[in-house]
């Protein structure tokens, strides 16, 4: 049985309001890791590809095995920072192949002015999953951080999610999350990304080893932010 998972976003915006009314996204800083990336993989047999860069850069990763394909792509910014970036992640598998794709739009620190609220929003253009062990999601999350420990709250988290058991997405078409700096200028942590995974079964009984490898791949890359 074939597996298919797809997710695509557009209209990404990051804004500031109230208080000092500003934020700063470091880019190209030698004291920080790159904030964006794309990664893809197929498992049986194993193929993988990944690329890291900075937010707002165009990045892409793709792997192919016969008719099985995993792809992740980020477009470049159109109006500064993150605004205008689009992203997609998709996996199509057949013949017992399993795979995953991650589009990490942003994972890093953001400096926020005193008493300022930052708001992230994005449009869900497409999200779909077909097959017994498939999933696709898009997430945005804002957290308090001291560069060592992140404190994240469900109040500052938004997600669109589907899987093979419930492929019809019924949530909002626009995801929005906000975080307010309660005091003087400080740093926050921001996560924006897409994940997709699919397992095609040679028969109607899932192979435990195949499913375990997919789960290991998701955990090892660490891009997925899904919460219960």
C-alpha positions as CSV (number, residue, x, y, z in Angstrom):
1,X,0.0,0.0,0.0
2,X,1.4,3.4,-1.0
3,X,1.9,6.2,1.6
4,X,1.6,9.9,1.0
5,X,2.1,12.9,3.3
6,X,2.2,16.5,2.2
7,X,2.2,19.9,4.0
8,X,2.7,23.4,2.6
9,X,2.6,26.9,4.1
10,X,2.7,30.5,2.8
11,X,2.1,34.1,4.0
12,X,4.5,33.7,6.9
13,X,4.6,36.9,8.9
14,X,6.4,38.0,12.1
15,X,5.2,41.3,13.7
16,X,5.8,43.3,16.9
17,X,3.3,45.4,18.9
18,X,3.0,47.2,22.2
19,X,5.9,48.2,24.5
20,X,9.1,49.1,22.6
21,X,7.6,47.5,19.5
22,X,10.6,45.9,18.0
23,X,12.5,42.5,17.6
24,X,15.8,41.5,16.1
25,X,16.7,38.2,14.3
26,X,20.5,37.6,14.3
27,X,21.6,36.3,10.9
28,X,25.0,35.0,10.0
29,X,26.2,35.4,13.6
30,X,29.3,33.2,14.3
31,X,28.1,32.7,17.9
32,X,24.9,31.0,16.8
33,X,24.0,27.9,14.8
34,X,22.2,28.4,11.4
35,X,18.5,28.9,12.1
36,X,17.0,27.1,9.0
37,X,17.4,23.8,7.2
38,X,15.8,21.1,5.1
39,X,16.3,17.3,5.6
40,X,14.9,14.3,3.8
41,X,15.4,10.5,4.1
42,X,14.3,7.2,2.8
43,X,14.9,4.1,4.9
44,X,14.7,0.8,2.9
45,X,17.3,1.1,1.5
46,X,18.8,4.1,3.1
47,X,19.1,7.5,1.4
48,X,19.3,10.9,3.1
49,X,20.1,14.5,2.3
50,X,20.2,17.7,4.3
51,X,21.1,21.3,4.1
52,X,21.5,24.0,6.8
53,X,21.4,27.8,6.4
54,X,19.9,31.0,7.8
55,X,16.3,32.0,8.0
56,X,15.1,33.7,4.8
57,X,17.5,31.7,2.6
58,X,16.2,29.4,-0.2
59,X,17.0,25.8,0.8
60,X,16.0,22.5,-0.6
61,X,16.6,18.8,0.1
62,X,15.4,15.8,-2.0
63,X,16.0,12.0,-2.2
64,X,14.5,9.4,-4.6
65,X,14.4,5.7,-4.8
66,X,12.4,4.4,-7.8
67,X,8.9,5.8,-7.4
68,X,9.5,6.8,-3.7
69,X,10.4,10.5,-3.1
70,X,11.0,12.7,-0.1
71,X,11.3,16.5,-0.6
72,X,11.6,19.6,1.6
73,X,11.9,23.2,0.4
74,X,12.1,26.7,1.7
75,X,11.8,29.8,-0.4
76,X,13.7,33.1,0.2
77,X,12.3,36.0,2.1
78,X,10.4,38.7,0.2
79,X,10.3,41.6,2.6
80,X,12.9,41.1,5.3
81,X,13.5,38.7,8.2
82,X,11.0,35.9,7.7
83,X,8.2,37.6,6.0
84,X,7.1,36.0,2.7
85,X,8.9,32.7,3.2
86,X,7.0,29.7,1.9
87,X,7.8,26.1,2.8
88,X,6.7,22.5,1.9
89,X,7.5,19.0,3.0
90,X,6.3,15.9,1.2
91,X,6.9,12.1,1.1
92,X,5.5,9.6,-1.4
93,X,6.5,5.9,-0.8
94,X,5.7,2.6,-2.5
95,X,7.0,-1.0,-2.4
96,X,7.7,-1.2,1.3
97,X,9.8,2.0,1.4
98,X,9.5,4.5,4.3
99,X,10.6,8.1,4.5
100,X,10.5,11.5,6.1
101,X,10.9,15.2,5.2
102,X,11.5,18.2,7.5
103,X,11.4,21.9,6.5
104,X,12.9,23.9,9.4
105,X,11.9,27.5,8.7
106,X,13.3,28.8,11.9
107,X,14.8,27.4,15.0
108,X,16.7,29.9,17.1
109,X,16.8,33.0,19.2
110,X,15.0,36.3,18.7
111,X,15.7,39.4,20.7
112,X,12.5,41.2,21.8
113,X,12.1,44.8,23.0
114,X,10.7,45.6,26.5
115,X,7.1,44.8,27.0
116,X,6.7,43.9,23.3
117,X,4.4,41.2,21.9
118,X,5.7,39.3,18.9
119,X,3.2,37.4,16.8
120,X,3.8,34.7,14.2
121,X,1.2,33.6,11.6
122,X,1.2,31.4,8.5
123,X,-1.4,30.1,6.1
124,X,-1.9,26.3,5.7
125,X,-2.1,25.9,1.9
126,X,-2.1,22.1,1.9
127,X,-1.9,19.3,4.5
128,X,-2.7,15.7,3.7
129,X,-1.8,12.2,4.7
130,X,-2.8,8.9,3.1
131,X,-1.8,5.4,4.3
132,X,-1.8,3.5,7.5
133,X,1.3,5.0,9.0
134,X,1.6,8.5,7.7
135,X,1.5,12.0,9.2
136,X,2.0,15.6,8.3
137,X,2.1,18.7,10.5
138,X,3.0,22.4,10.6
139,X,3.9,24.1,13.9
140,X,4.9,27.4,15.3
141,X,6.1,27.9,18.9
142,X,7.5,30.7,21.0
143,X,9.4,30.1,24.3
144,X,11.1,31.9,27.1
145,X,14.8,31.1,27.1
146,X,18.1,31.8,28.9
147,X,20.2,30.1,26.1
148,X,20.4,27.0,28.2
149,X,16.8,26.1,29.1
150,X,13.7,26.8,27.1
151,X,10.3,27.3,28.9
152,X,7.5,26.6,26.4
153,X,3.8,26.9,27.0
154,X,0.8,25.5,25.1
155,X,-0.5,29.1,25.1
156,X,2.4,30.1,22.8
157,X,2.0,27.0,20.4
158,X,-0.1,26.4,17.3
159,X,-0.2,23.3,15.1
160,X,-1.9,21.8,12.1
161,X,-1.8,18.0,12.1
162,X,-3.2,15.1,10.1
163,X,-2.4,11.4,9.9
164,X,-3.6,8.4,7.9
165,X,-6.4,7.7,10.4
166,X,-7.8,11.3,10.1
167,X,-6.6,12.7,6.8
168,X,-9.1,15.6,6.6
169,X,-7.7,18.7,8.4
170,X,-10.5,20.5,10.3
171,X,-8.5,23.2,12.0
172,X,-7.9,26.9,11.2
173,X,-6.4,27.8,7.8
174,X,-4.2,30.4,9.5
175,X,-2.0,29.4,12.4
176,X,-1.1,32.1,14.9
177,X,1.0,32.2,18.1
178,X,2.1,35.1,20.2
179,X,4.6,35.7,23.0
180,X,4.8,38.8,25.3
181,X,8.0,40.0,26.9
182,X,6.9,41.0,30.4
183,X,10.0,43.2,31.2
184,X,13.1,44.7,29.8
185,X,14.7,43.7,26.4
186,X,15.4,39.9,26.4
187,X,15.7,36.8,24.2
188,X,13.0,34.3,23.3
189,X,13.2,31.0,21.4
190,X,11.2,30.5,18.2
191,X,10.4,27.3,16.3
192,X,8.7,27.2,12.9
193,X,8.6,24.0,10.8
194,X,6.9,21.3,8.8
195,X,7.2,17.5,9.1
196,X,6.0,14.7,6.9
197,X,6.5,10.9,7.1
198,X,5.1,8.0,5.2
199,X,5.5,4.2,5.4
200,X,4.3,2.1,2.4
201,X,3.5,-1.5,3.3
202,X,4.2,-4.4,1.0
203,X,1.2,-6.1,2.6
204,X,-1.6,-5.0,4.9
205,X,0.3,-5.8,8.1
206,X,2.7,-3.0,9.3
207,X,6.3,-4.1,9.7
208,X,7.4,-3.2,13.3
209,X,11.0,-2.6,12.3
210,X,10.0,-0.3,9.5
211,X,7.8,1.8,11.8
212,X,10.5,1.9,14.4
213,X,13.0,3.3,11.9
214,X,10.7,6.1,10.9
215,X,10.1,7.0,14.6
216,X,13.9,6.9,15.2
217,X,14.5,9.2,12.2
218,X,11.9,11.7,13.5
219,X,13.4,11.7,17.0
220,X,17.0,11.9,15.8
221,X,16.6,14.9,13.6
222,X,14.6,16.6,16.3
223,X,12.6,19.0,14.0
224,X,9.2,17.7,14.9
225,X,7.5,19.7,17.7
226,X,4.2,17.9,17.9
227,X,2.6,17.9,21.4
228,X,0.0,15.6,22.8
